[in-house]
């Protein structure tokens, strides 16, 4: 079976779900947990009172306060003391993969909503057990009914607008009336990202000083056979962008191992993606 790349997988999330992943990553780092777990993500999703999760809970009598207390208990059981995040939990990737599967094949959606993620997890025995281990309240949600009544149950969710306005990003797909059409090969990269290596070639990136150790660590992680996705987290202004720009400069200068020579480094512009999804 062909392995789906992480960028392709996470790229199918709508703005709400993707933002939740980013926030969960920062939350994990703040708590000193080594892996971004499913419970971090659920904790973040519970904070949003206008997403699909918020619409689904009352429809099935799920007690929000009980879920919240159970999530806190689950978070407290995680190992702590890590100074950096090792990777995402495999459960998160599997949840997105299942959500994508049901979003596209059952619901005909081009972007994965948090409701699709929940539905996919409830339809997958291992993920359903993981949810129930976090909170028994998830037992109350009947996946078959959720699938049949999804549009009605999530009618007030702000994700309905995000999904309906996003058009189709699948090859040959058809967007909603008035929505942007399909994006061709390579066109999405040009539209929603910035080529940092090209900026370095054009002299738009200055030489970065004092970040050699961090840049080397990024290179070391990228060269691993497994768990080779570096994650830079921290408060605004600590220098995350400088590390990435420094890495781009090294690529252009040829100061990288052979495996990384000639690669293109792009920065995804979340603001542009969100603007495109709301047209």
N, C-alpha and C positions, 0 to 999 in steps of 0.2 A: 504493500500500500504506500502511495506517495506521501511523504511527510509534508505537512503544510507549514510554511514559514511563519514565524511569529509575527513579522510585520504584516503579512497578508491577513493573518487571523485577527490581530488587534485592529487592523484597518477597517474591519467590517463593523466595528462598534459605532453606535451613534454618539453624538456629543455627550449626552448624559452618562452613558456607560463608560466611555473613554475617560471622561473627567474623573469618574469614580475610581478608575484604576490608578490614575495619577495621584489622587488624594490618598488612596489606600497605601500607595508606595511610600509617600511622605509620612503617613501615620505609622506604618511599620518601622521606618527608620527612627522616628521619634521614640517609639517604645523599646527599641533595641532588639527587635525580633530578627532572626536571620533570614527568614523567607516571608514573602508577601503571600499570606494565606487567604483562603476563601472567607474566613471570618473577618479579616480586615476590610475586604470589599463589601461584605454584607453590612458591617458597621457603618461604612460611609453611605451606602444606599439608604439605610434607615434614617439618615439625617435629612434627606430630601423628601419633603411632604407633598411634592407635586409629580413625582415620577410614577412609573408603572407599579413599583413595589408598594407605594403608598395607596394606590387604588385597589390593588389585589387583596391586601390584608383585611380590610373591613368586609369585603365581599364574602370572605370565608370565616369570619369570626375570629381571626387571628388577633391575639391580644398584644398590642404594640409594647406595652410596658414589660410584659413577660419576655417577649423576644429580646428587648433591649437589655434586660438583666441577664438573660442567658448568654447573650453575645459578650457582655462584660466578663462573665465567668469563663467563657471559652478563651477570650483574649488573655485573661490572667493565667491560664494554664499553659500558655506558650512559653518556650524558652526565651530568656532575655539576656542582655549583656553583649549582644553583637554590636560591633562598631561600624559594620557595613552590611548591606543587603546582599545575600548570595544569589538569589534568583526568585522567580515567581514559583509558587507551588504548582505542581502538575494539575491539580484540581481546577485552578483558574483557567489554564489553557484548555482543559477538557470542557469546562463549562462554556467558554466562548465558542468552541468548536461545535458543541451540541446546540447552543443557541443559534449559531449561524445556520446550521442544518435545518432546524425547524423554522427559523425566520424566513429562509428562502424557499424551502419546499412546501411547508404547510401554510405559512401566512403570506407568501408572495412578497416579502419585504426585501429591500436592498440594503438595509442597515439593521443591526441587531439592537433591539431595545432591552431594557432591564427585565421587562416582562417575558421576552423570549428567552432570556438567560434563565430565569426562574422556571419557566415551563420546561426547558431542555433539561435542567437539573432534576426536576421532579419526574421526568420520563426516563431518566437514566439511573438504574438502581444504586450504583456506587455513589453517585453525586447526591441522590436523594438521601441515602444513609448519612452522608457527610453533613447535609443540611439539618437532618433530624438530630444528629449528634451535637450540633450547635444549639438548636432549640427544638423541643418537641412540638412547638406550635406549628411548625411547617407541615406536620401530619394532617392538619385540618384542610390544607389546600388540595382539592381534588384536581389532578392535572387534566383529566378528560373534560370536566366542566370548564376549566380555565381555557382550554383550547377551543371549545365550542362557543363560549361567550366572551372571548378575549376582547373584541371590539367594544362591546357594551360595558364590560367591567372596567376597561381602561379609557373610557370615553373622555374623562376629565384630565387625563395625564398630559403633561406638557410634552411628553415624548411623541404623542400622536402628531403634533405639528412638525416635529423634527423629522420623523419618518416620512410623512406625506410630502414634505417639501424637499426631500433630498434627491429625488430622481433615482435612476438606476446606475450603479457603478459596475454592474456585471456586463461582460462582453455581449453585445447584441441585445441588451435589455432595453426596455422602454420605460422612460420616466413618466411621472404623473403629468397631467396637463399643466403647462406653464412652468414645469420644473426643468432644470438643466438636463440635457441629454446625456447619453453614455459618454464616458471618457475613454479615448483610444489609448493604445499602448504608448506609454511614456508621457502622455499628455497630462495625466494626473500628477506626476512628479513635478512637471514644470508649473502646474497651476497651484499646487498646494505646498511646495517646498522650495528651499533656497539651496543652491549648490555652493557649499562652503569651499570646496576645493577650487572651484572656478574663481571664487572671490579671492582666494589666496594667490592664484596665478595672476589675477588682475591687480595685485598689490593692495587690496582693500582690507587685508587682515595683517595687523602688525605682529612682529615677533613677540611671543609670549614669554615673559620672564618669571621664574619662580614656580613653575608648574611641571617641571620635568618629571618628578616622581609620580604625579597623578597621571600624566600622559603615558608614561611607561606602563603604569598599572592597567590603563585602558587597553594598550597594545597587548599586554600579556593575557588579559581576559579574552580578547578577540581571537587570539591564537590557540585557545583551548579547543579540545575536541568536544567537550561537553560544558554546559553552563557558561556559554561564551557570549553572554549579553550583558555588557557593562551598564550599570544604572548609576547615574549621578544625581544625588539628592542633597538638599541643604536649603537653608534660608536664602532669600533673594540677596544678591550681592556678594556671595561667598566665592564666586569664581567658577561656577559650573560651565558657563559659556566660554570662558577663557580656556578651559581644558579642551573643549571640543574644537575651538578655533586653533589652538596650538597643535592639536592632532592633525587638523586639515593642512596646516602649514608644513608639518613634517612629511605628510604624504606628497605634497607638491615638491618639497625639497629633496625627496628620495631618502629621507632619514627614517625609514621604516623597514621591517623585515621584508624579504621577497614576496611573501604571501599577501602583503598589503600594498605592494607597489601598484600604482596606477588605478587604485580603487577611487570611487567617487563618494564623497561624504555629503549627505544632504540633511538639512534641518527642516523638520516638518513644522509648518505654520498652522497651529491649531486654530488661530483666529480666522484664517482664510477658510479652513474647513468648515468651521461653524457658520461663517457668513454664507458659504455655498449651500449649507444644509438648510438655511432659513430663507432662501430666495423663493 
